[in-house]
Amino acid sequence: MAFVYVLNPSGAVFSGDKLELRIVARNGGKLHVTSTSATKLHRMLDGSAYQKVHLEAKQGSYIEYLPDQIIPQAQSSYDQETTIDIDRGSMLIASEIIAPGRLARGEIFAFTRLKLATRISVDGSTLFTERMLMEPTTIPINMRGALGTFLYSGTLLALVPGGNAKGVYDAASSLDMTGEDFRLGVGALPGAVGIIVRVLALSSSTMTRLIDDAWSRIRMQMIGAPAPSRRK
């Protein structure tokens, strides 16, 4: 399997940036894509930044897209649109982790806006659409019904249309669901094409551990191998 590390040479995302990432695997190709470090959203006093991510797995291929966390710094404004296009017989794992800001500087939900949209299509038909908008300076998100007392939120998608969706669900469900510093939930996607894993955590280390554990267990069901050790 090819391992690809995506590097942003500017070191951060700035106001006015328009980024596009397209990842395609076909004809049985296997690909792991990650980032070299966290995606840092710099302060944006005027304007915002945008990123479009397109993941396409076709013809019995397999993609893992597992970037490091998004860190929205104070006064940042960022929109991200992720489109997943997969056919039956292919497989895909994708994750997304959101940090509260630069905790060492006392930044906790000090960003202006974080808007994330995800759309999944199977064989050309839209199966799943999700939109999340965080504007903590307008509507607090560290409240009951939102993040509550937790600081980090994470999502992992595992898609196996035409494959062993039940085995993937059972593998993820074997994870601990609650702990002193986290909550975790597993849900089935429509059409028995895969699952979604949600995690809330108090620390970056706990979030990373849980997402990696879910990835490894699901990966074993998908391709018969646990998650490898990645050099960062």
N, C-alpha and C positions, 0 to 999 in steps of 0.2 A: 504494500500500500504506500502510495506517495504521501509524504507529510509536507504541507506547505505553510509557511509562516508569513502572514501579511504584515508589512511594516509601513507605518506612516512616518516618512522622514522628517516631518515638521514637529513631531513629538506630541502634538495635541490637535484638537479640532477647534478652529477659530470661526468667528462670525463671517458669514459670506461663503464658507466652504460648501461645496457641493460634491459629494463623494459617491462613487458607484462601484460596487463589487459584484461581479458576475462569476458564479462557480458552476461548471457544467461537467457532469460525468455521464458517459454513454458506453454502450457495448461492453457491459460488465466491468467497467472501470471502478476502482476503489480509491477513495481520496479522503484524507484528513486535513482540515484547514483550521488554523488557529491564528491568534495574534501574538506578537512578541511581548506585549504588555497590555495594561489596561487602556481603554479608549478614554482619554482625558478631554472633557469638554471645557475649554477655556472660558473665562469671563467674557460675556458679549454685551457690551453697553449699548450697542446699536445693531439690530438685525439678529439673525439666527443662522444655524448651520443645518445641513440636510444630508442624509445618507440613504442610498437605495441599495438593498442587497437582494440579489436574485440567485436562488439555488435551484438547479435543475438536475434531477436524477432520472435517467431513462435507460431502457433496454438492459435491465438486470444489473444496474450499477448501484453503488453504495457511497454515500457522502456523510462525513462527520464535519459539522461546522460548530466549533466550540471556542469562540473568542473569549478573552478575559473580560472582566467586568467593565461596565460603563460607569465613569466617575463624573457626574455633573457638578462642576465647580460653581461657586456662588455667582449668580447673575448670568448663568448660561441658559441658552434657549436652543433646543435641538429637536428635529423631527427625523424619524427613521421609519422606512417602509421596507418590510421584508416579504418577498414573494417566494413561495416554494411550489415548484412544479415537478410532480413525480408521477410515474406510471406504475401499473400493477406489475409486481416482480422486482421492482427496485426498492431500496431502503434508504432511510435518512435519519440522522440524529442531529438536532440543533439546540443550542442553549443560549440563554440571555440572562445576564446578572446585572442588577442595578444597585450601585452603592449610594449612600446618602450624601456624599460629598467628601471633601478632604477633612477627615475627622481630626487629624493632627493639628489642623488650623482652627478647629472648633466649628467647621462647616457641617451643619446637619440640615438637610433639606432647605438649602439657601438658594437653590437654582430657581430660575424664572419659569421655565417650561420644559417638560420632557414628554414628547408625544411619540408613541410607538405603535405601529400598525403591522399586523401579520396576516397574510392570506395564503391558504393552502389549496392547491388544485390537484386533483387526481384524474389522470386521463383527460385533462382539458376542462373538467368541470369543477367549479369552486365548491370546496367541501367545508371550509372553516375560515371565518374572518374574525379578527379580534382587534380592537383599538383601545389603547390605554393612554390617558392624558393625566399628567401630574403637573399641577400648578400650585406648589406648596405656599407661595407667598400670597395666593388668593384664597385657596381652600386647603386647610391643613390636612396632611396625609398621615401624620402620626396620631391617629385617633381610632377609636373603635369602629369597625366596619371597613377600615382601610388597612394600613400597616400596623396599627396599634402601637405597641411598644417596640416592635422590631425595626431594624435599620436597613436590612438588605432584603431584596426580593429577587427570586430566580425562577426561571421557567426552562424546562427541558421537554422538547418534542421528540417522539420516536415514531416514525412512520414505516409501516410494513404492509402496504396495500397488497392483498393477495397472499400475505404470509402469515406468520404465527403471531397474530395480535394478542391472543390470550396468553401465550407464553411470555410475551413482553410485559403485559399488564401484571401477571403474577410475579415476575422478576422485580418490577418496580415496587409492587405492594409488599414485598418482603423487607423493605427498608423500615427503619423505625419512623413512626409518624409524628411523635412528640418527644420533646426533651426540654431541659431547663432553658435552653437558648434557641430553640427552633420549633417550627411547625412544618409538616410536609403533607401533601395530599396528591393522590393519583386519580386521574379521570380517563375514561375511554373516549376517543374521538368518534364522531358519527361514521357509520358504515363499516365499523370494525377495521379501520385502516391503521390504527395506532393509538398512542396514549399521549397525555400531557401530564407533566409532573410540576407541581408548584411548591416553592420553598420560601419560607420567611425565616430570617436568622438575625441574631444580634451582632454577629461578627463575620468578617470576611473569611476567616479560616474555617468557621463552621459551614458557611455557605459553600465554599469551594469543596470541602470534604463531602458534603451531601450530594452535590451535583456530580462530582467525580465518581462517587459510589454508585449513584443511579446509572450513570453512563456505563460503568464497568459491568454491572449486572445485566443491563439491557443489551449491551454489546455481546455478551456471552450467548444470549438467546439468539441474536441476529446472525452473528458470524462465527460463533464458537470460540471466541477468544476474549479474555478480559482486557480492560483498558491498559495500554502501555504507559510507561513512564515517559513524560514529555520533558525535554530540555527547554528551559526558558532563560 
